[in-house]
Amino acid sequence: MDENIINILKNLPKSPGVYEMLDSFQRVIYVGKSVSLKNRVSSYFLENPKWHKAKNMQPFIKDIAITRTDTDLEARYLECRKIHLLQPFYNSQMKRSRRGLYLSFENKKEPLSISYTKSEETVGPLKNFHSLKRLISDLSCLYPIHKQDGNYIFFYSPIPVRNSGIELEQTSRVLKDCFQNPDEYELFLETLRNKMRESSASFHFERAAFYRDLIQSLKNLEREVHEFSRFIRKEYFLIIQIEEGQKIFYLRHGIIEESCFLINGRYQNIQLEERIEDPKLRIKLQRVVYHFISSYEQEHLTEIK
């Protein structure tokens, strides 16, 4: 191991932050983040690293740049910005292996299908391919789906019914409106709940179980799509505990607009974030913030009415 790397590893802080792996030409080949820079960065230089990426990168790492942050959220945020700006080789390699999944309404042969390309006719990005396949298969047992007088009309068939071109187009249009509109989505879920109760009351328990499982699948999907949409339309204060006290973030449309410290009851060091003009980077950062607060204690998140 290079003496330069040994010295860097000795002086790594245990605080959150971002690390950049550089090669002999001082090119950034990988950007990562951690809640403990010392633990994470040191793990790349073990005799037998856990990660395949670490084994591949290790011979090329000749220097390491460290940026400390006050919180894990800021580390994630900065990591996203650096990867977007620098496009490091090893980050790009891993990105190619994680293609986004979308529910699409563009297929002329099916009302709903899976696509790897985002467009105005898709919903996503989503994660689990097998869950999406199962959802599409279950929904096909309800085709054709109509909308009449503000109500969804469909009938369950364990063997999907072959639909005409007009019915396919109509079902696709109804599903698109449903999946892209949170209020319509909730109305569709309520219709399914009524169908489940009716099936159970008439002793069609297998059918009731089908509706129950479909409702759960759609609720899981809603958490990925509609809750994110609601989040980026609103404004929040997020409070994160740090050693010195608290750090408060003002979130607007899913982006960190500004932050400050609250120490001993006094607000200090108000920091304004740089405006994000790039729409692709903006979406990435919104996802970073959303996934962070999704796993964070919600009592520290206050919606601004």
Secondary structure, 3 states (H helix, E strand, C coil): CCHHHHHHHHCCCCCCEEEEEECCCCCEEEEEEECCHHHHHHHCCCCCCCCHHHHHHHHHCCEEEEEECCCHHHHHHHHHHHHHHHCCHHHHHHHHCCCCEEEECCCCCCCCEEECCCCCCEEEEECCHHHHHHHHHHHHCCCCCEEECCEEECCCCCCCCCCCHHHHHHHHHHHHHHHHCHHHHHHHHHHHHHHHHHHHHCCCHHHHHHHHHHHHHHHHHHHHHHHHHHHHCCEEEEEEEECCEEEEEEEECCEEEEEEEEECCEEEEEEECCCCCCHHHHHHHHHHHHHHHHCCCHHHEEECC
